[in-house]
């Protein structure tokens, strides 16, 4: 079962509303490509590729770079540890 199928209809509708709002603020229509660096700059996010993360094992970097099975990660620094979540 894919990730999207595990999400409630309400959550998916909320995500769609947020995406529509962000596209509107960036003046990008729904059918136009949205450059990830444009959205990241607007949100104040920093983009990294797996090979730019110093704490990943080489095997993890290789796996992530070779795979199309994930679309992003949230990495947060919580005082002394780094938490990573990929989807």
KAGINOR-V842278 format. One record per residue. N is the residue number from 1. RES is the residue in three letters. PSI is psi as a letter, one per 40 degrees, with the letter a starting at -180 (NA if undefined). OMEGA is omega as a letter, one per 30 degrees, with the letter a starting at -180 (999 if undefined). NEAR is the number of other ideal C-beta (glycine too) atoms within 10 Angstrom. Layout:
BEGIN
<<N:RES:PSI:OMEGA:NEAR> <N:RES:PSI:OMEGA:NEAR>>
END
This chain:
BEGIN
<<1:UNK:h:a:5> <2:UNK:i:a:6> <3:UNK:d:a:9> <4:UNK:d:a:8> <5:UNK:d:l:7> <6:UNK:e:a:8> <7:UNK:i:a:13> <8:UNK:i:l:8> <9:UNK:d:l:7> <10:UNK:d:l:8> <11:UNK:d:l:10> <12:UNK:d:l:12> <13:UNK:d:l:11> <14:UNK:d:l:12> <15:UNK:d:l:12> <16:UNK:d:l:11> <17:UNK:d:l:10> <18:UNK:d:l:10> <19:UNK:d:l:13> <20:UNK:d:l:11> <21:UNK:d:a:10> <22:UNK:d:l:14> <23:UNK:d:l:15> <24:UNK:d:l:11> <25:UNK:d:l:10> <26:UNK:e:a:14> <27:UNK:f:l:7> <28:UNK:h:a:15> <29:UNK:i:a:8> <30:UNK:d:a:10> <31:UNK:e:l:5> <32:UNK:i:l:10> <33:UNK:i:l:7> <34:UNK:h:a:13> <35:UNK:h:a:11> <36:UNK:d:a:11> <37:UNK:d:l:9> <38:UNK:d:l:12> <39:UNK:d:l:17> <40:UNK:d:l:12> <41:UNK:d:l:13> <42:UNK:d:a:11> <43:UNK:e:a:9> <44:UNK:f:a:6> <45:UNK:i:l:12> <46:UNK:h:a:9> <47:UNK:h:l:11> <48:UNK:i:l:10> <49:UNK:i:a:9> <50:UNK:d:a:17> <51:UNK:e:l:12> <52:UNK:e:a:10> <53:UNK:h:a:15> <54:UNK:d:a:6> <55:UNK:e:l:9> <56:UNK:i:l:16> <57:UNK:i:l:8> <58:UNK:d:l:8> <59:UNK:d:l:8> <60:UNK:d:l:14> <61:UNK:d:a:15> <62:UNK:d:l:13> <63:UNK:d:a:14> <64:UNK:d:a:17> <65:UNK:d:a:10> <66:UNK:e:a:9> <67:UNK:i:l:10> <68:UNK:e:a:5> <69:UNK:e:l:9> <70:UNK:i:a:12> <71:UNK:e:l:8> <72:UNK:i:l:9> <73:UNK:i:l:13> <74:UNK:h:a:10> <75:UNK:h:a:13> <76:UNK:h:l:9> <77:UNK:h:a:8> <78:UNK:g:a:7> <79:UNK:c:a:4> <80:UNK:e:a:5> <81:UNK:i:l:8> <82:UNK:h:l:12> <83:UNK:h:a:9> <84:UNK:h:l:12> <85:UNK:h:l:9> <86:UNK:i:l:14> <87:UNK:NA:999:9>>
END
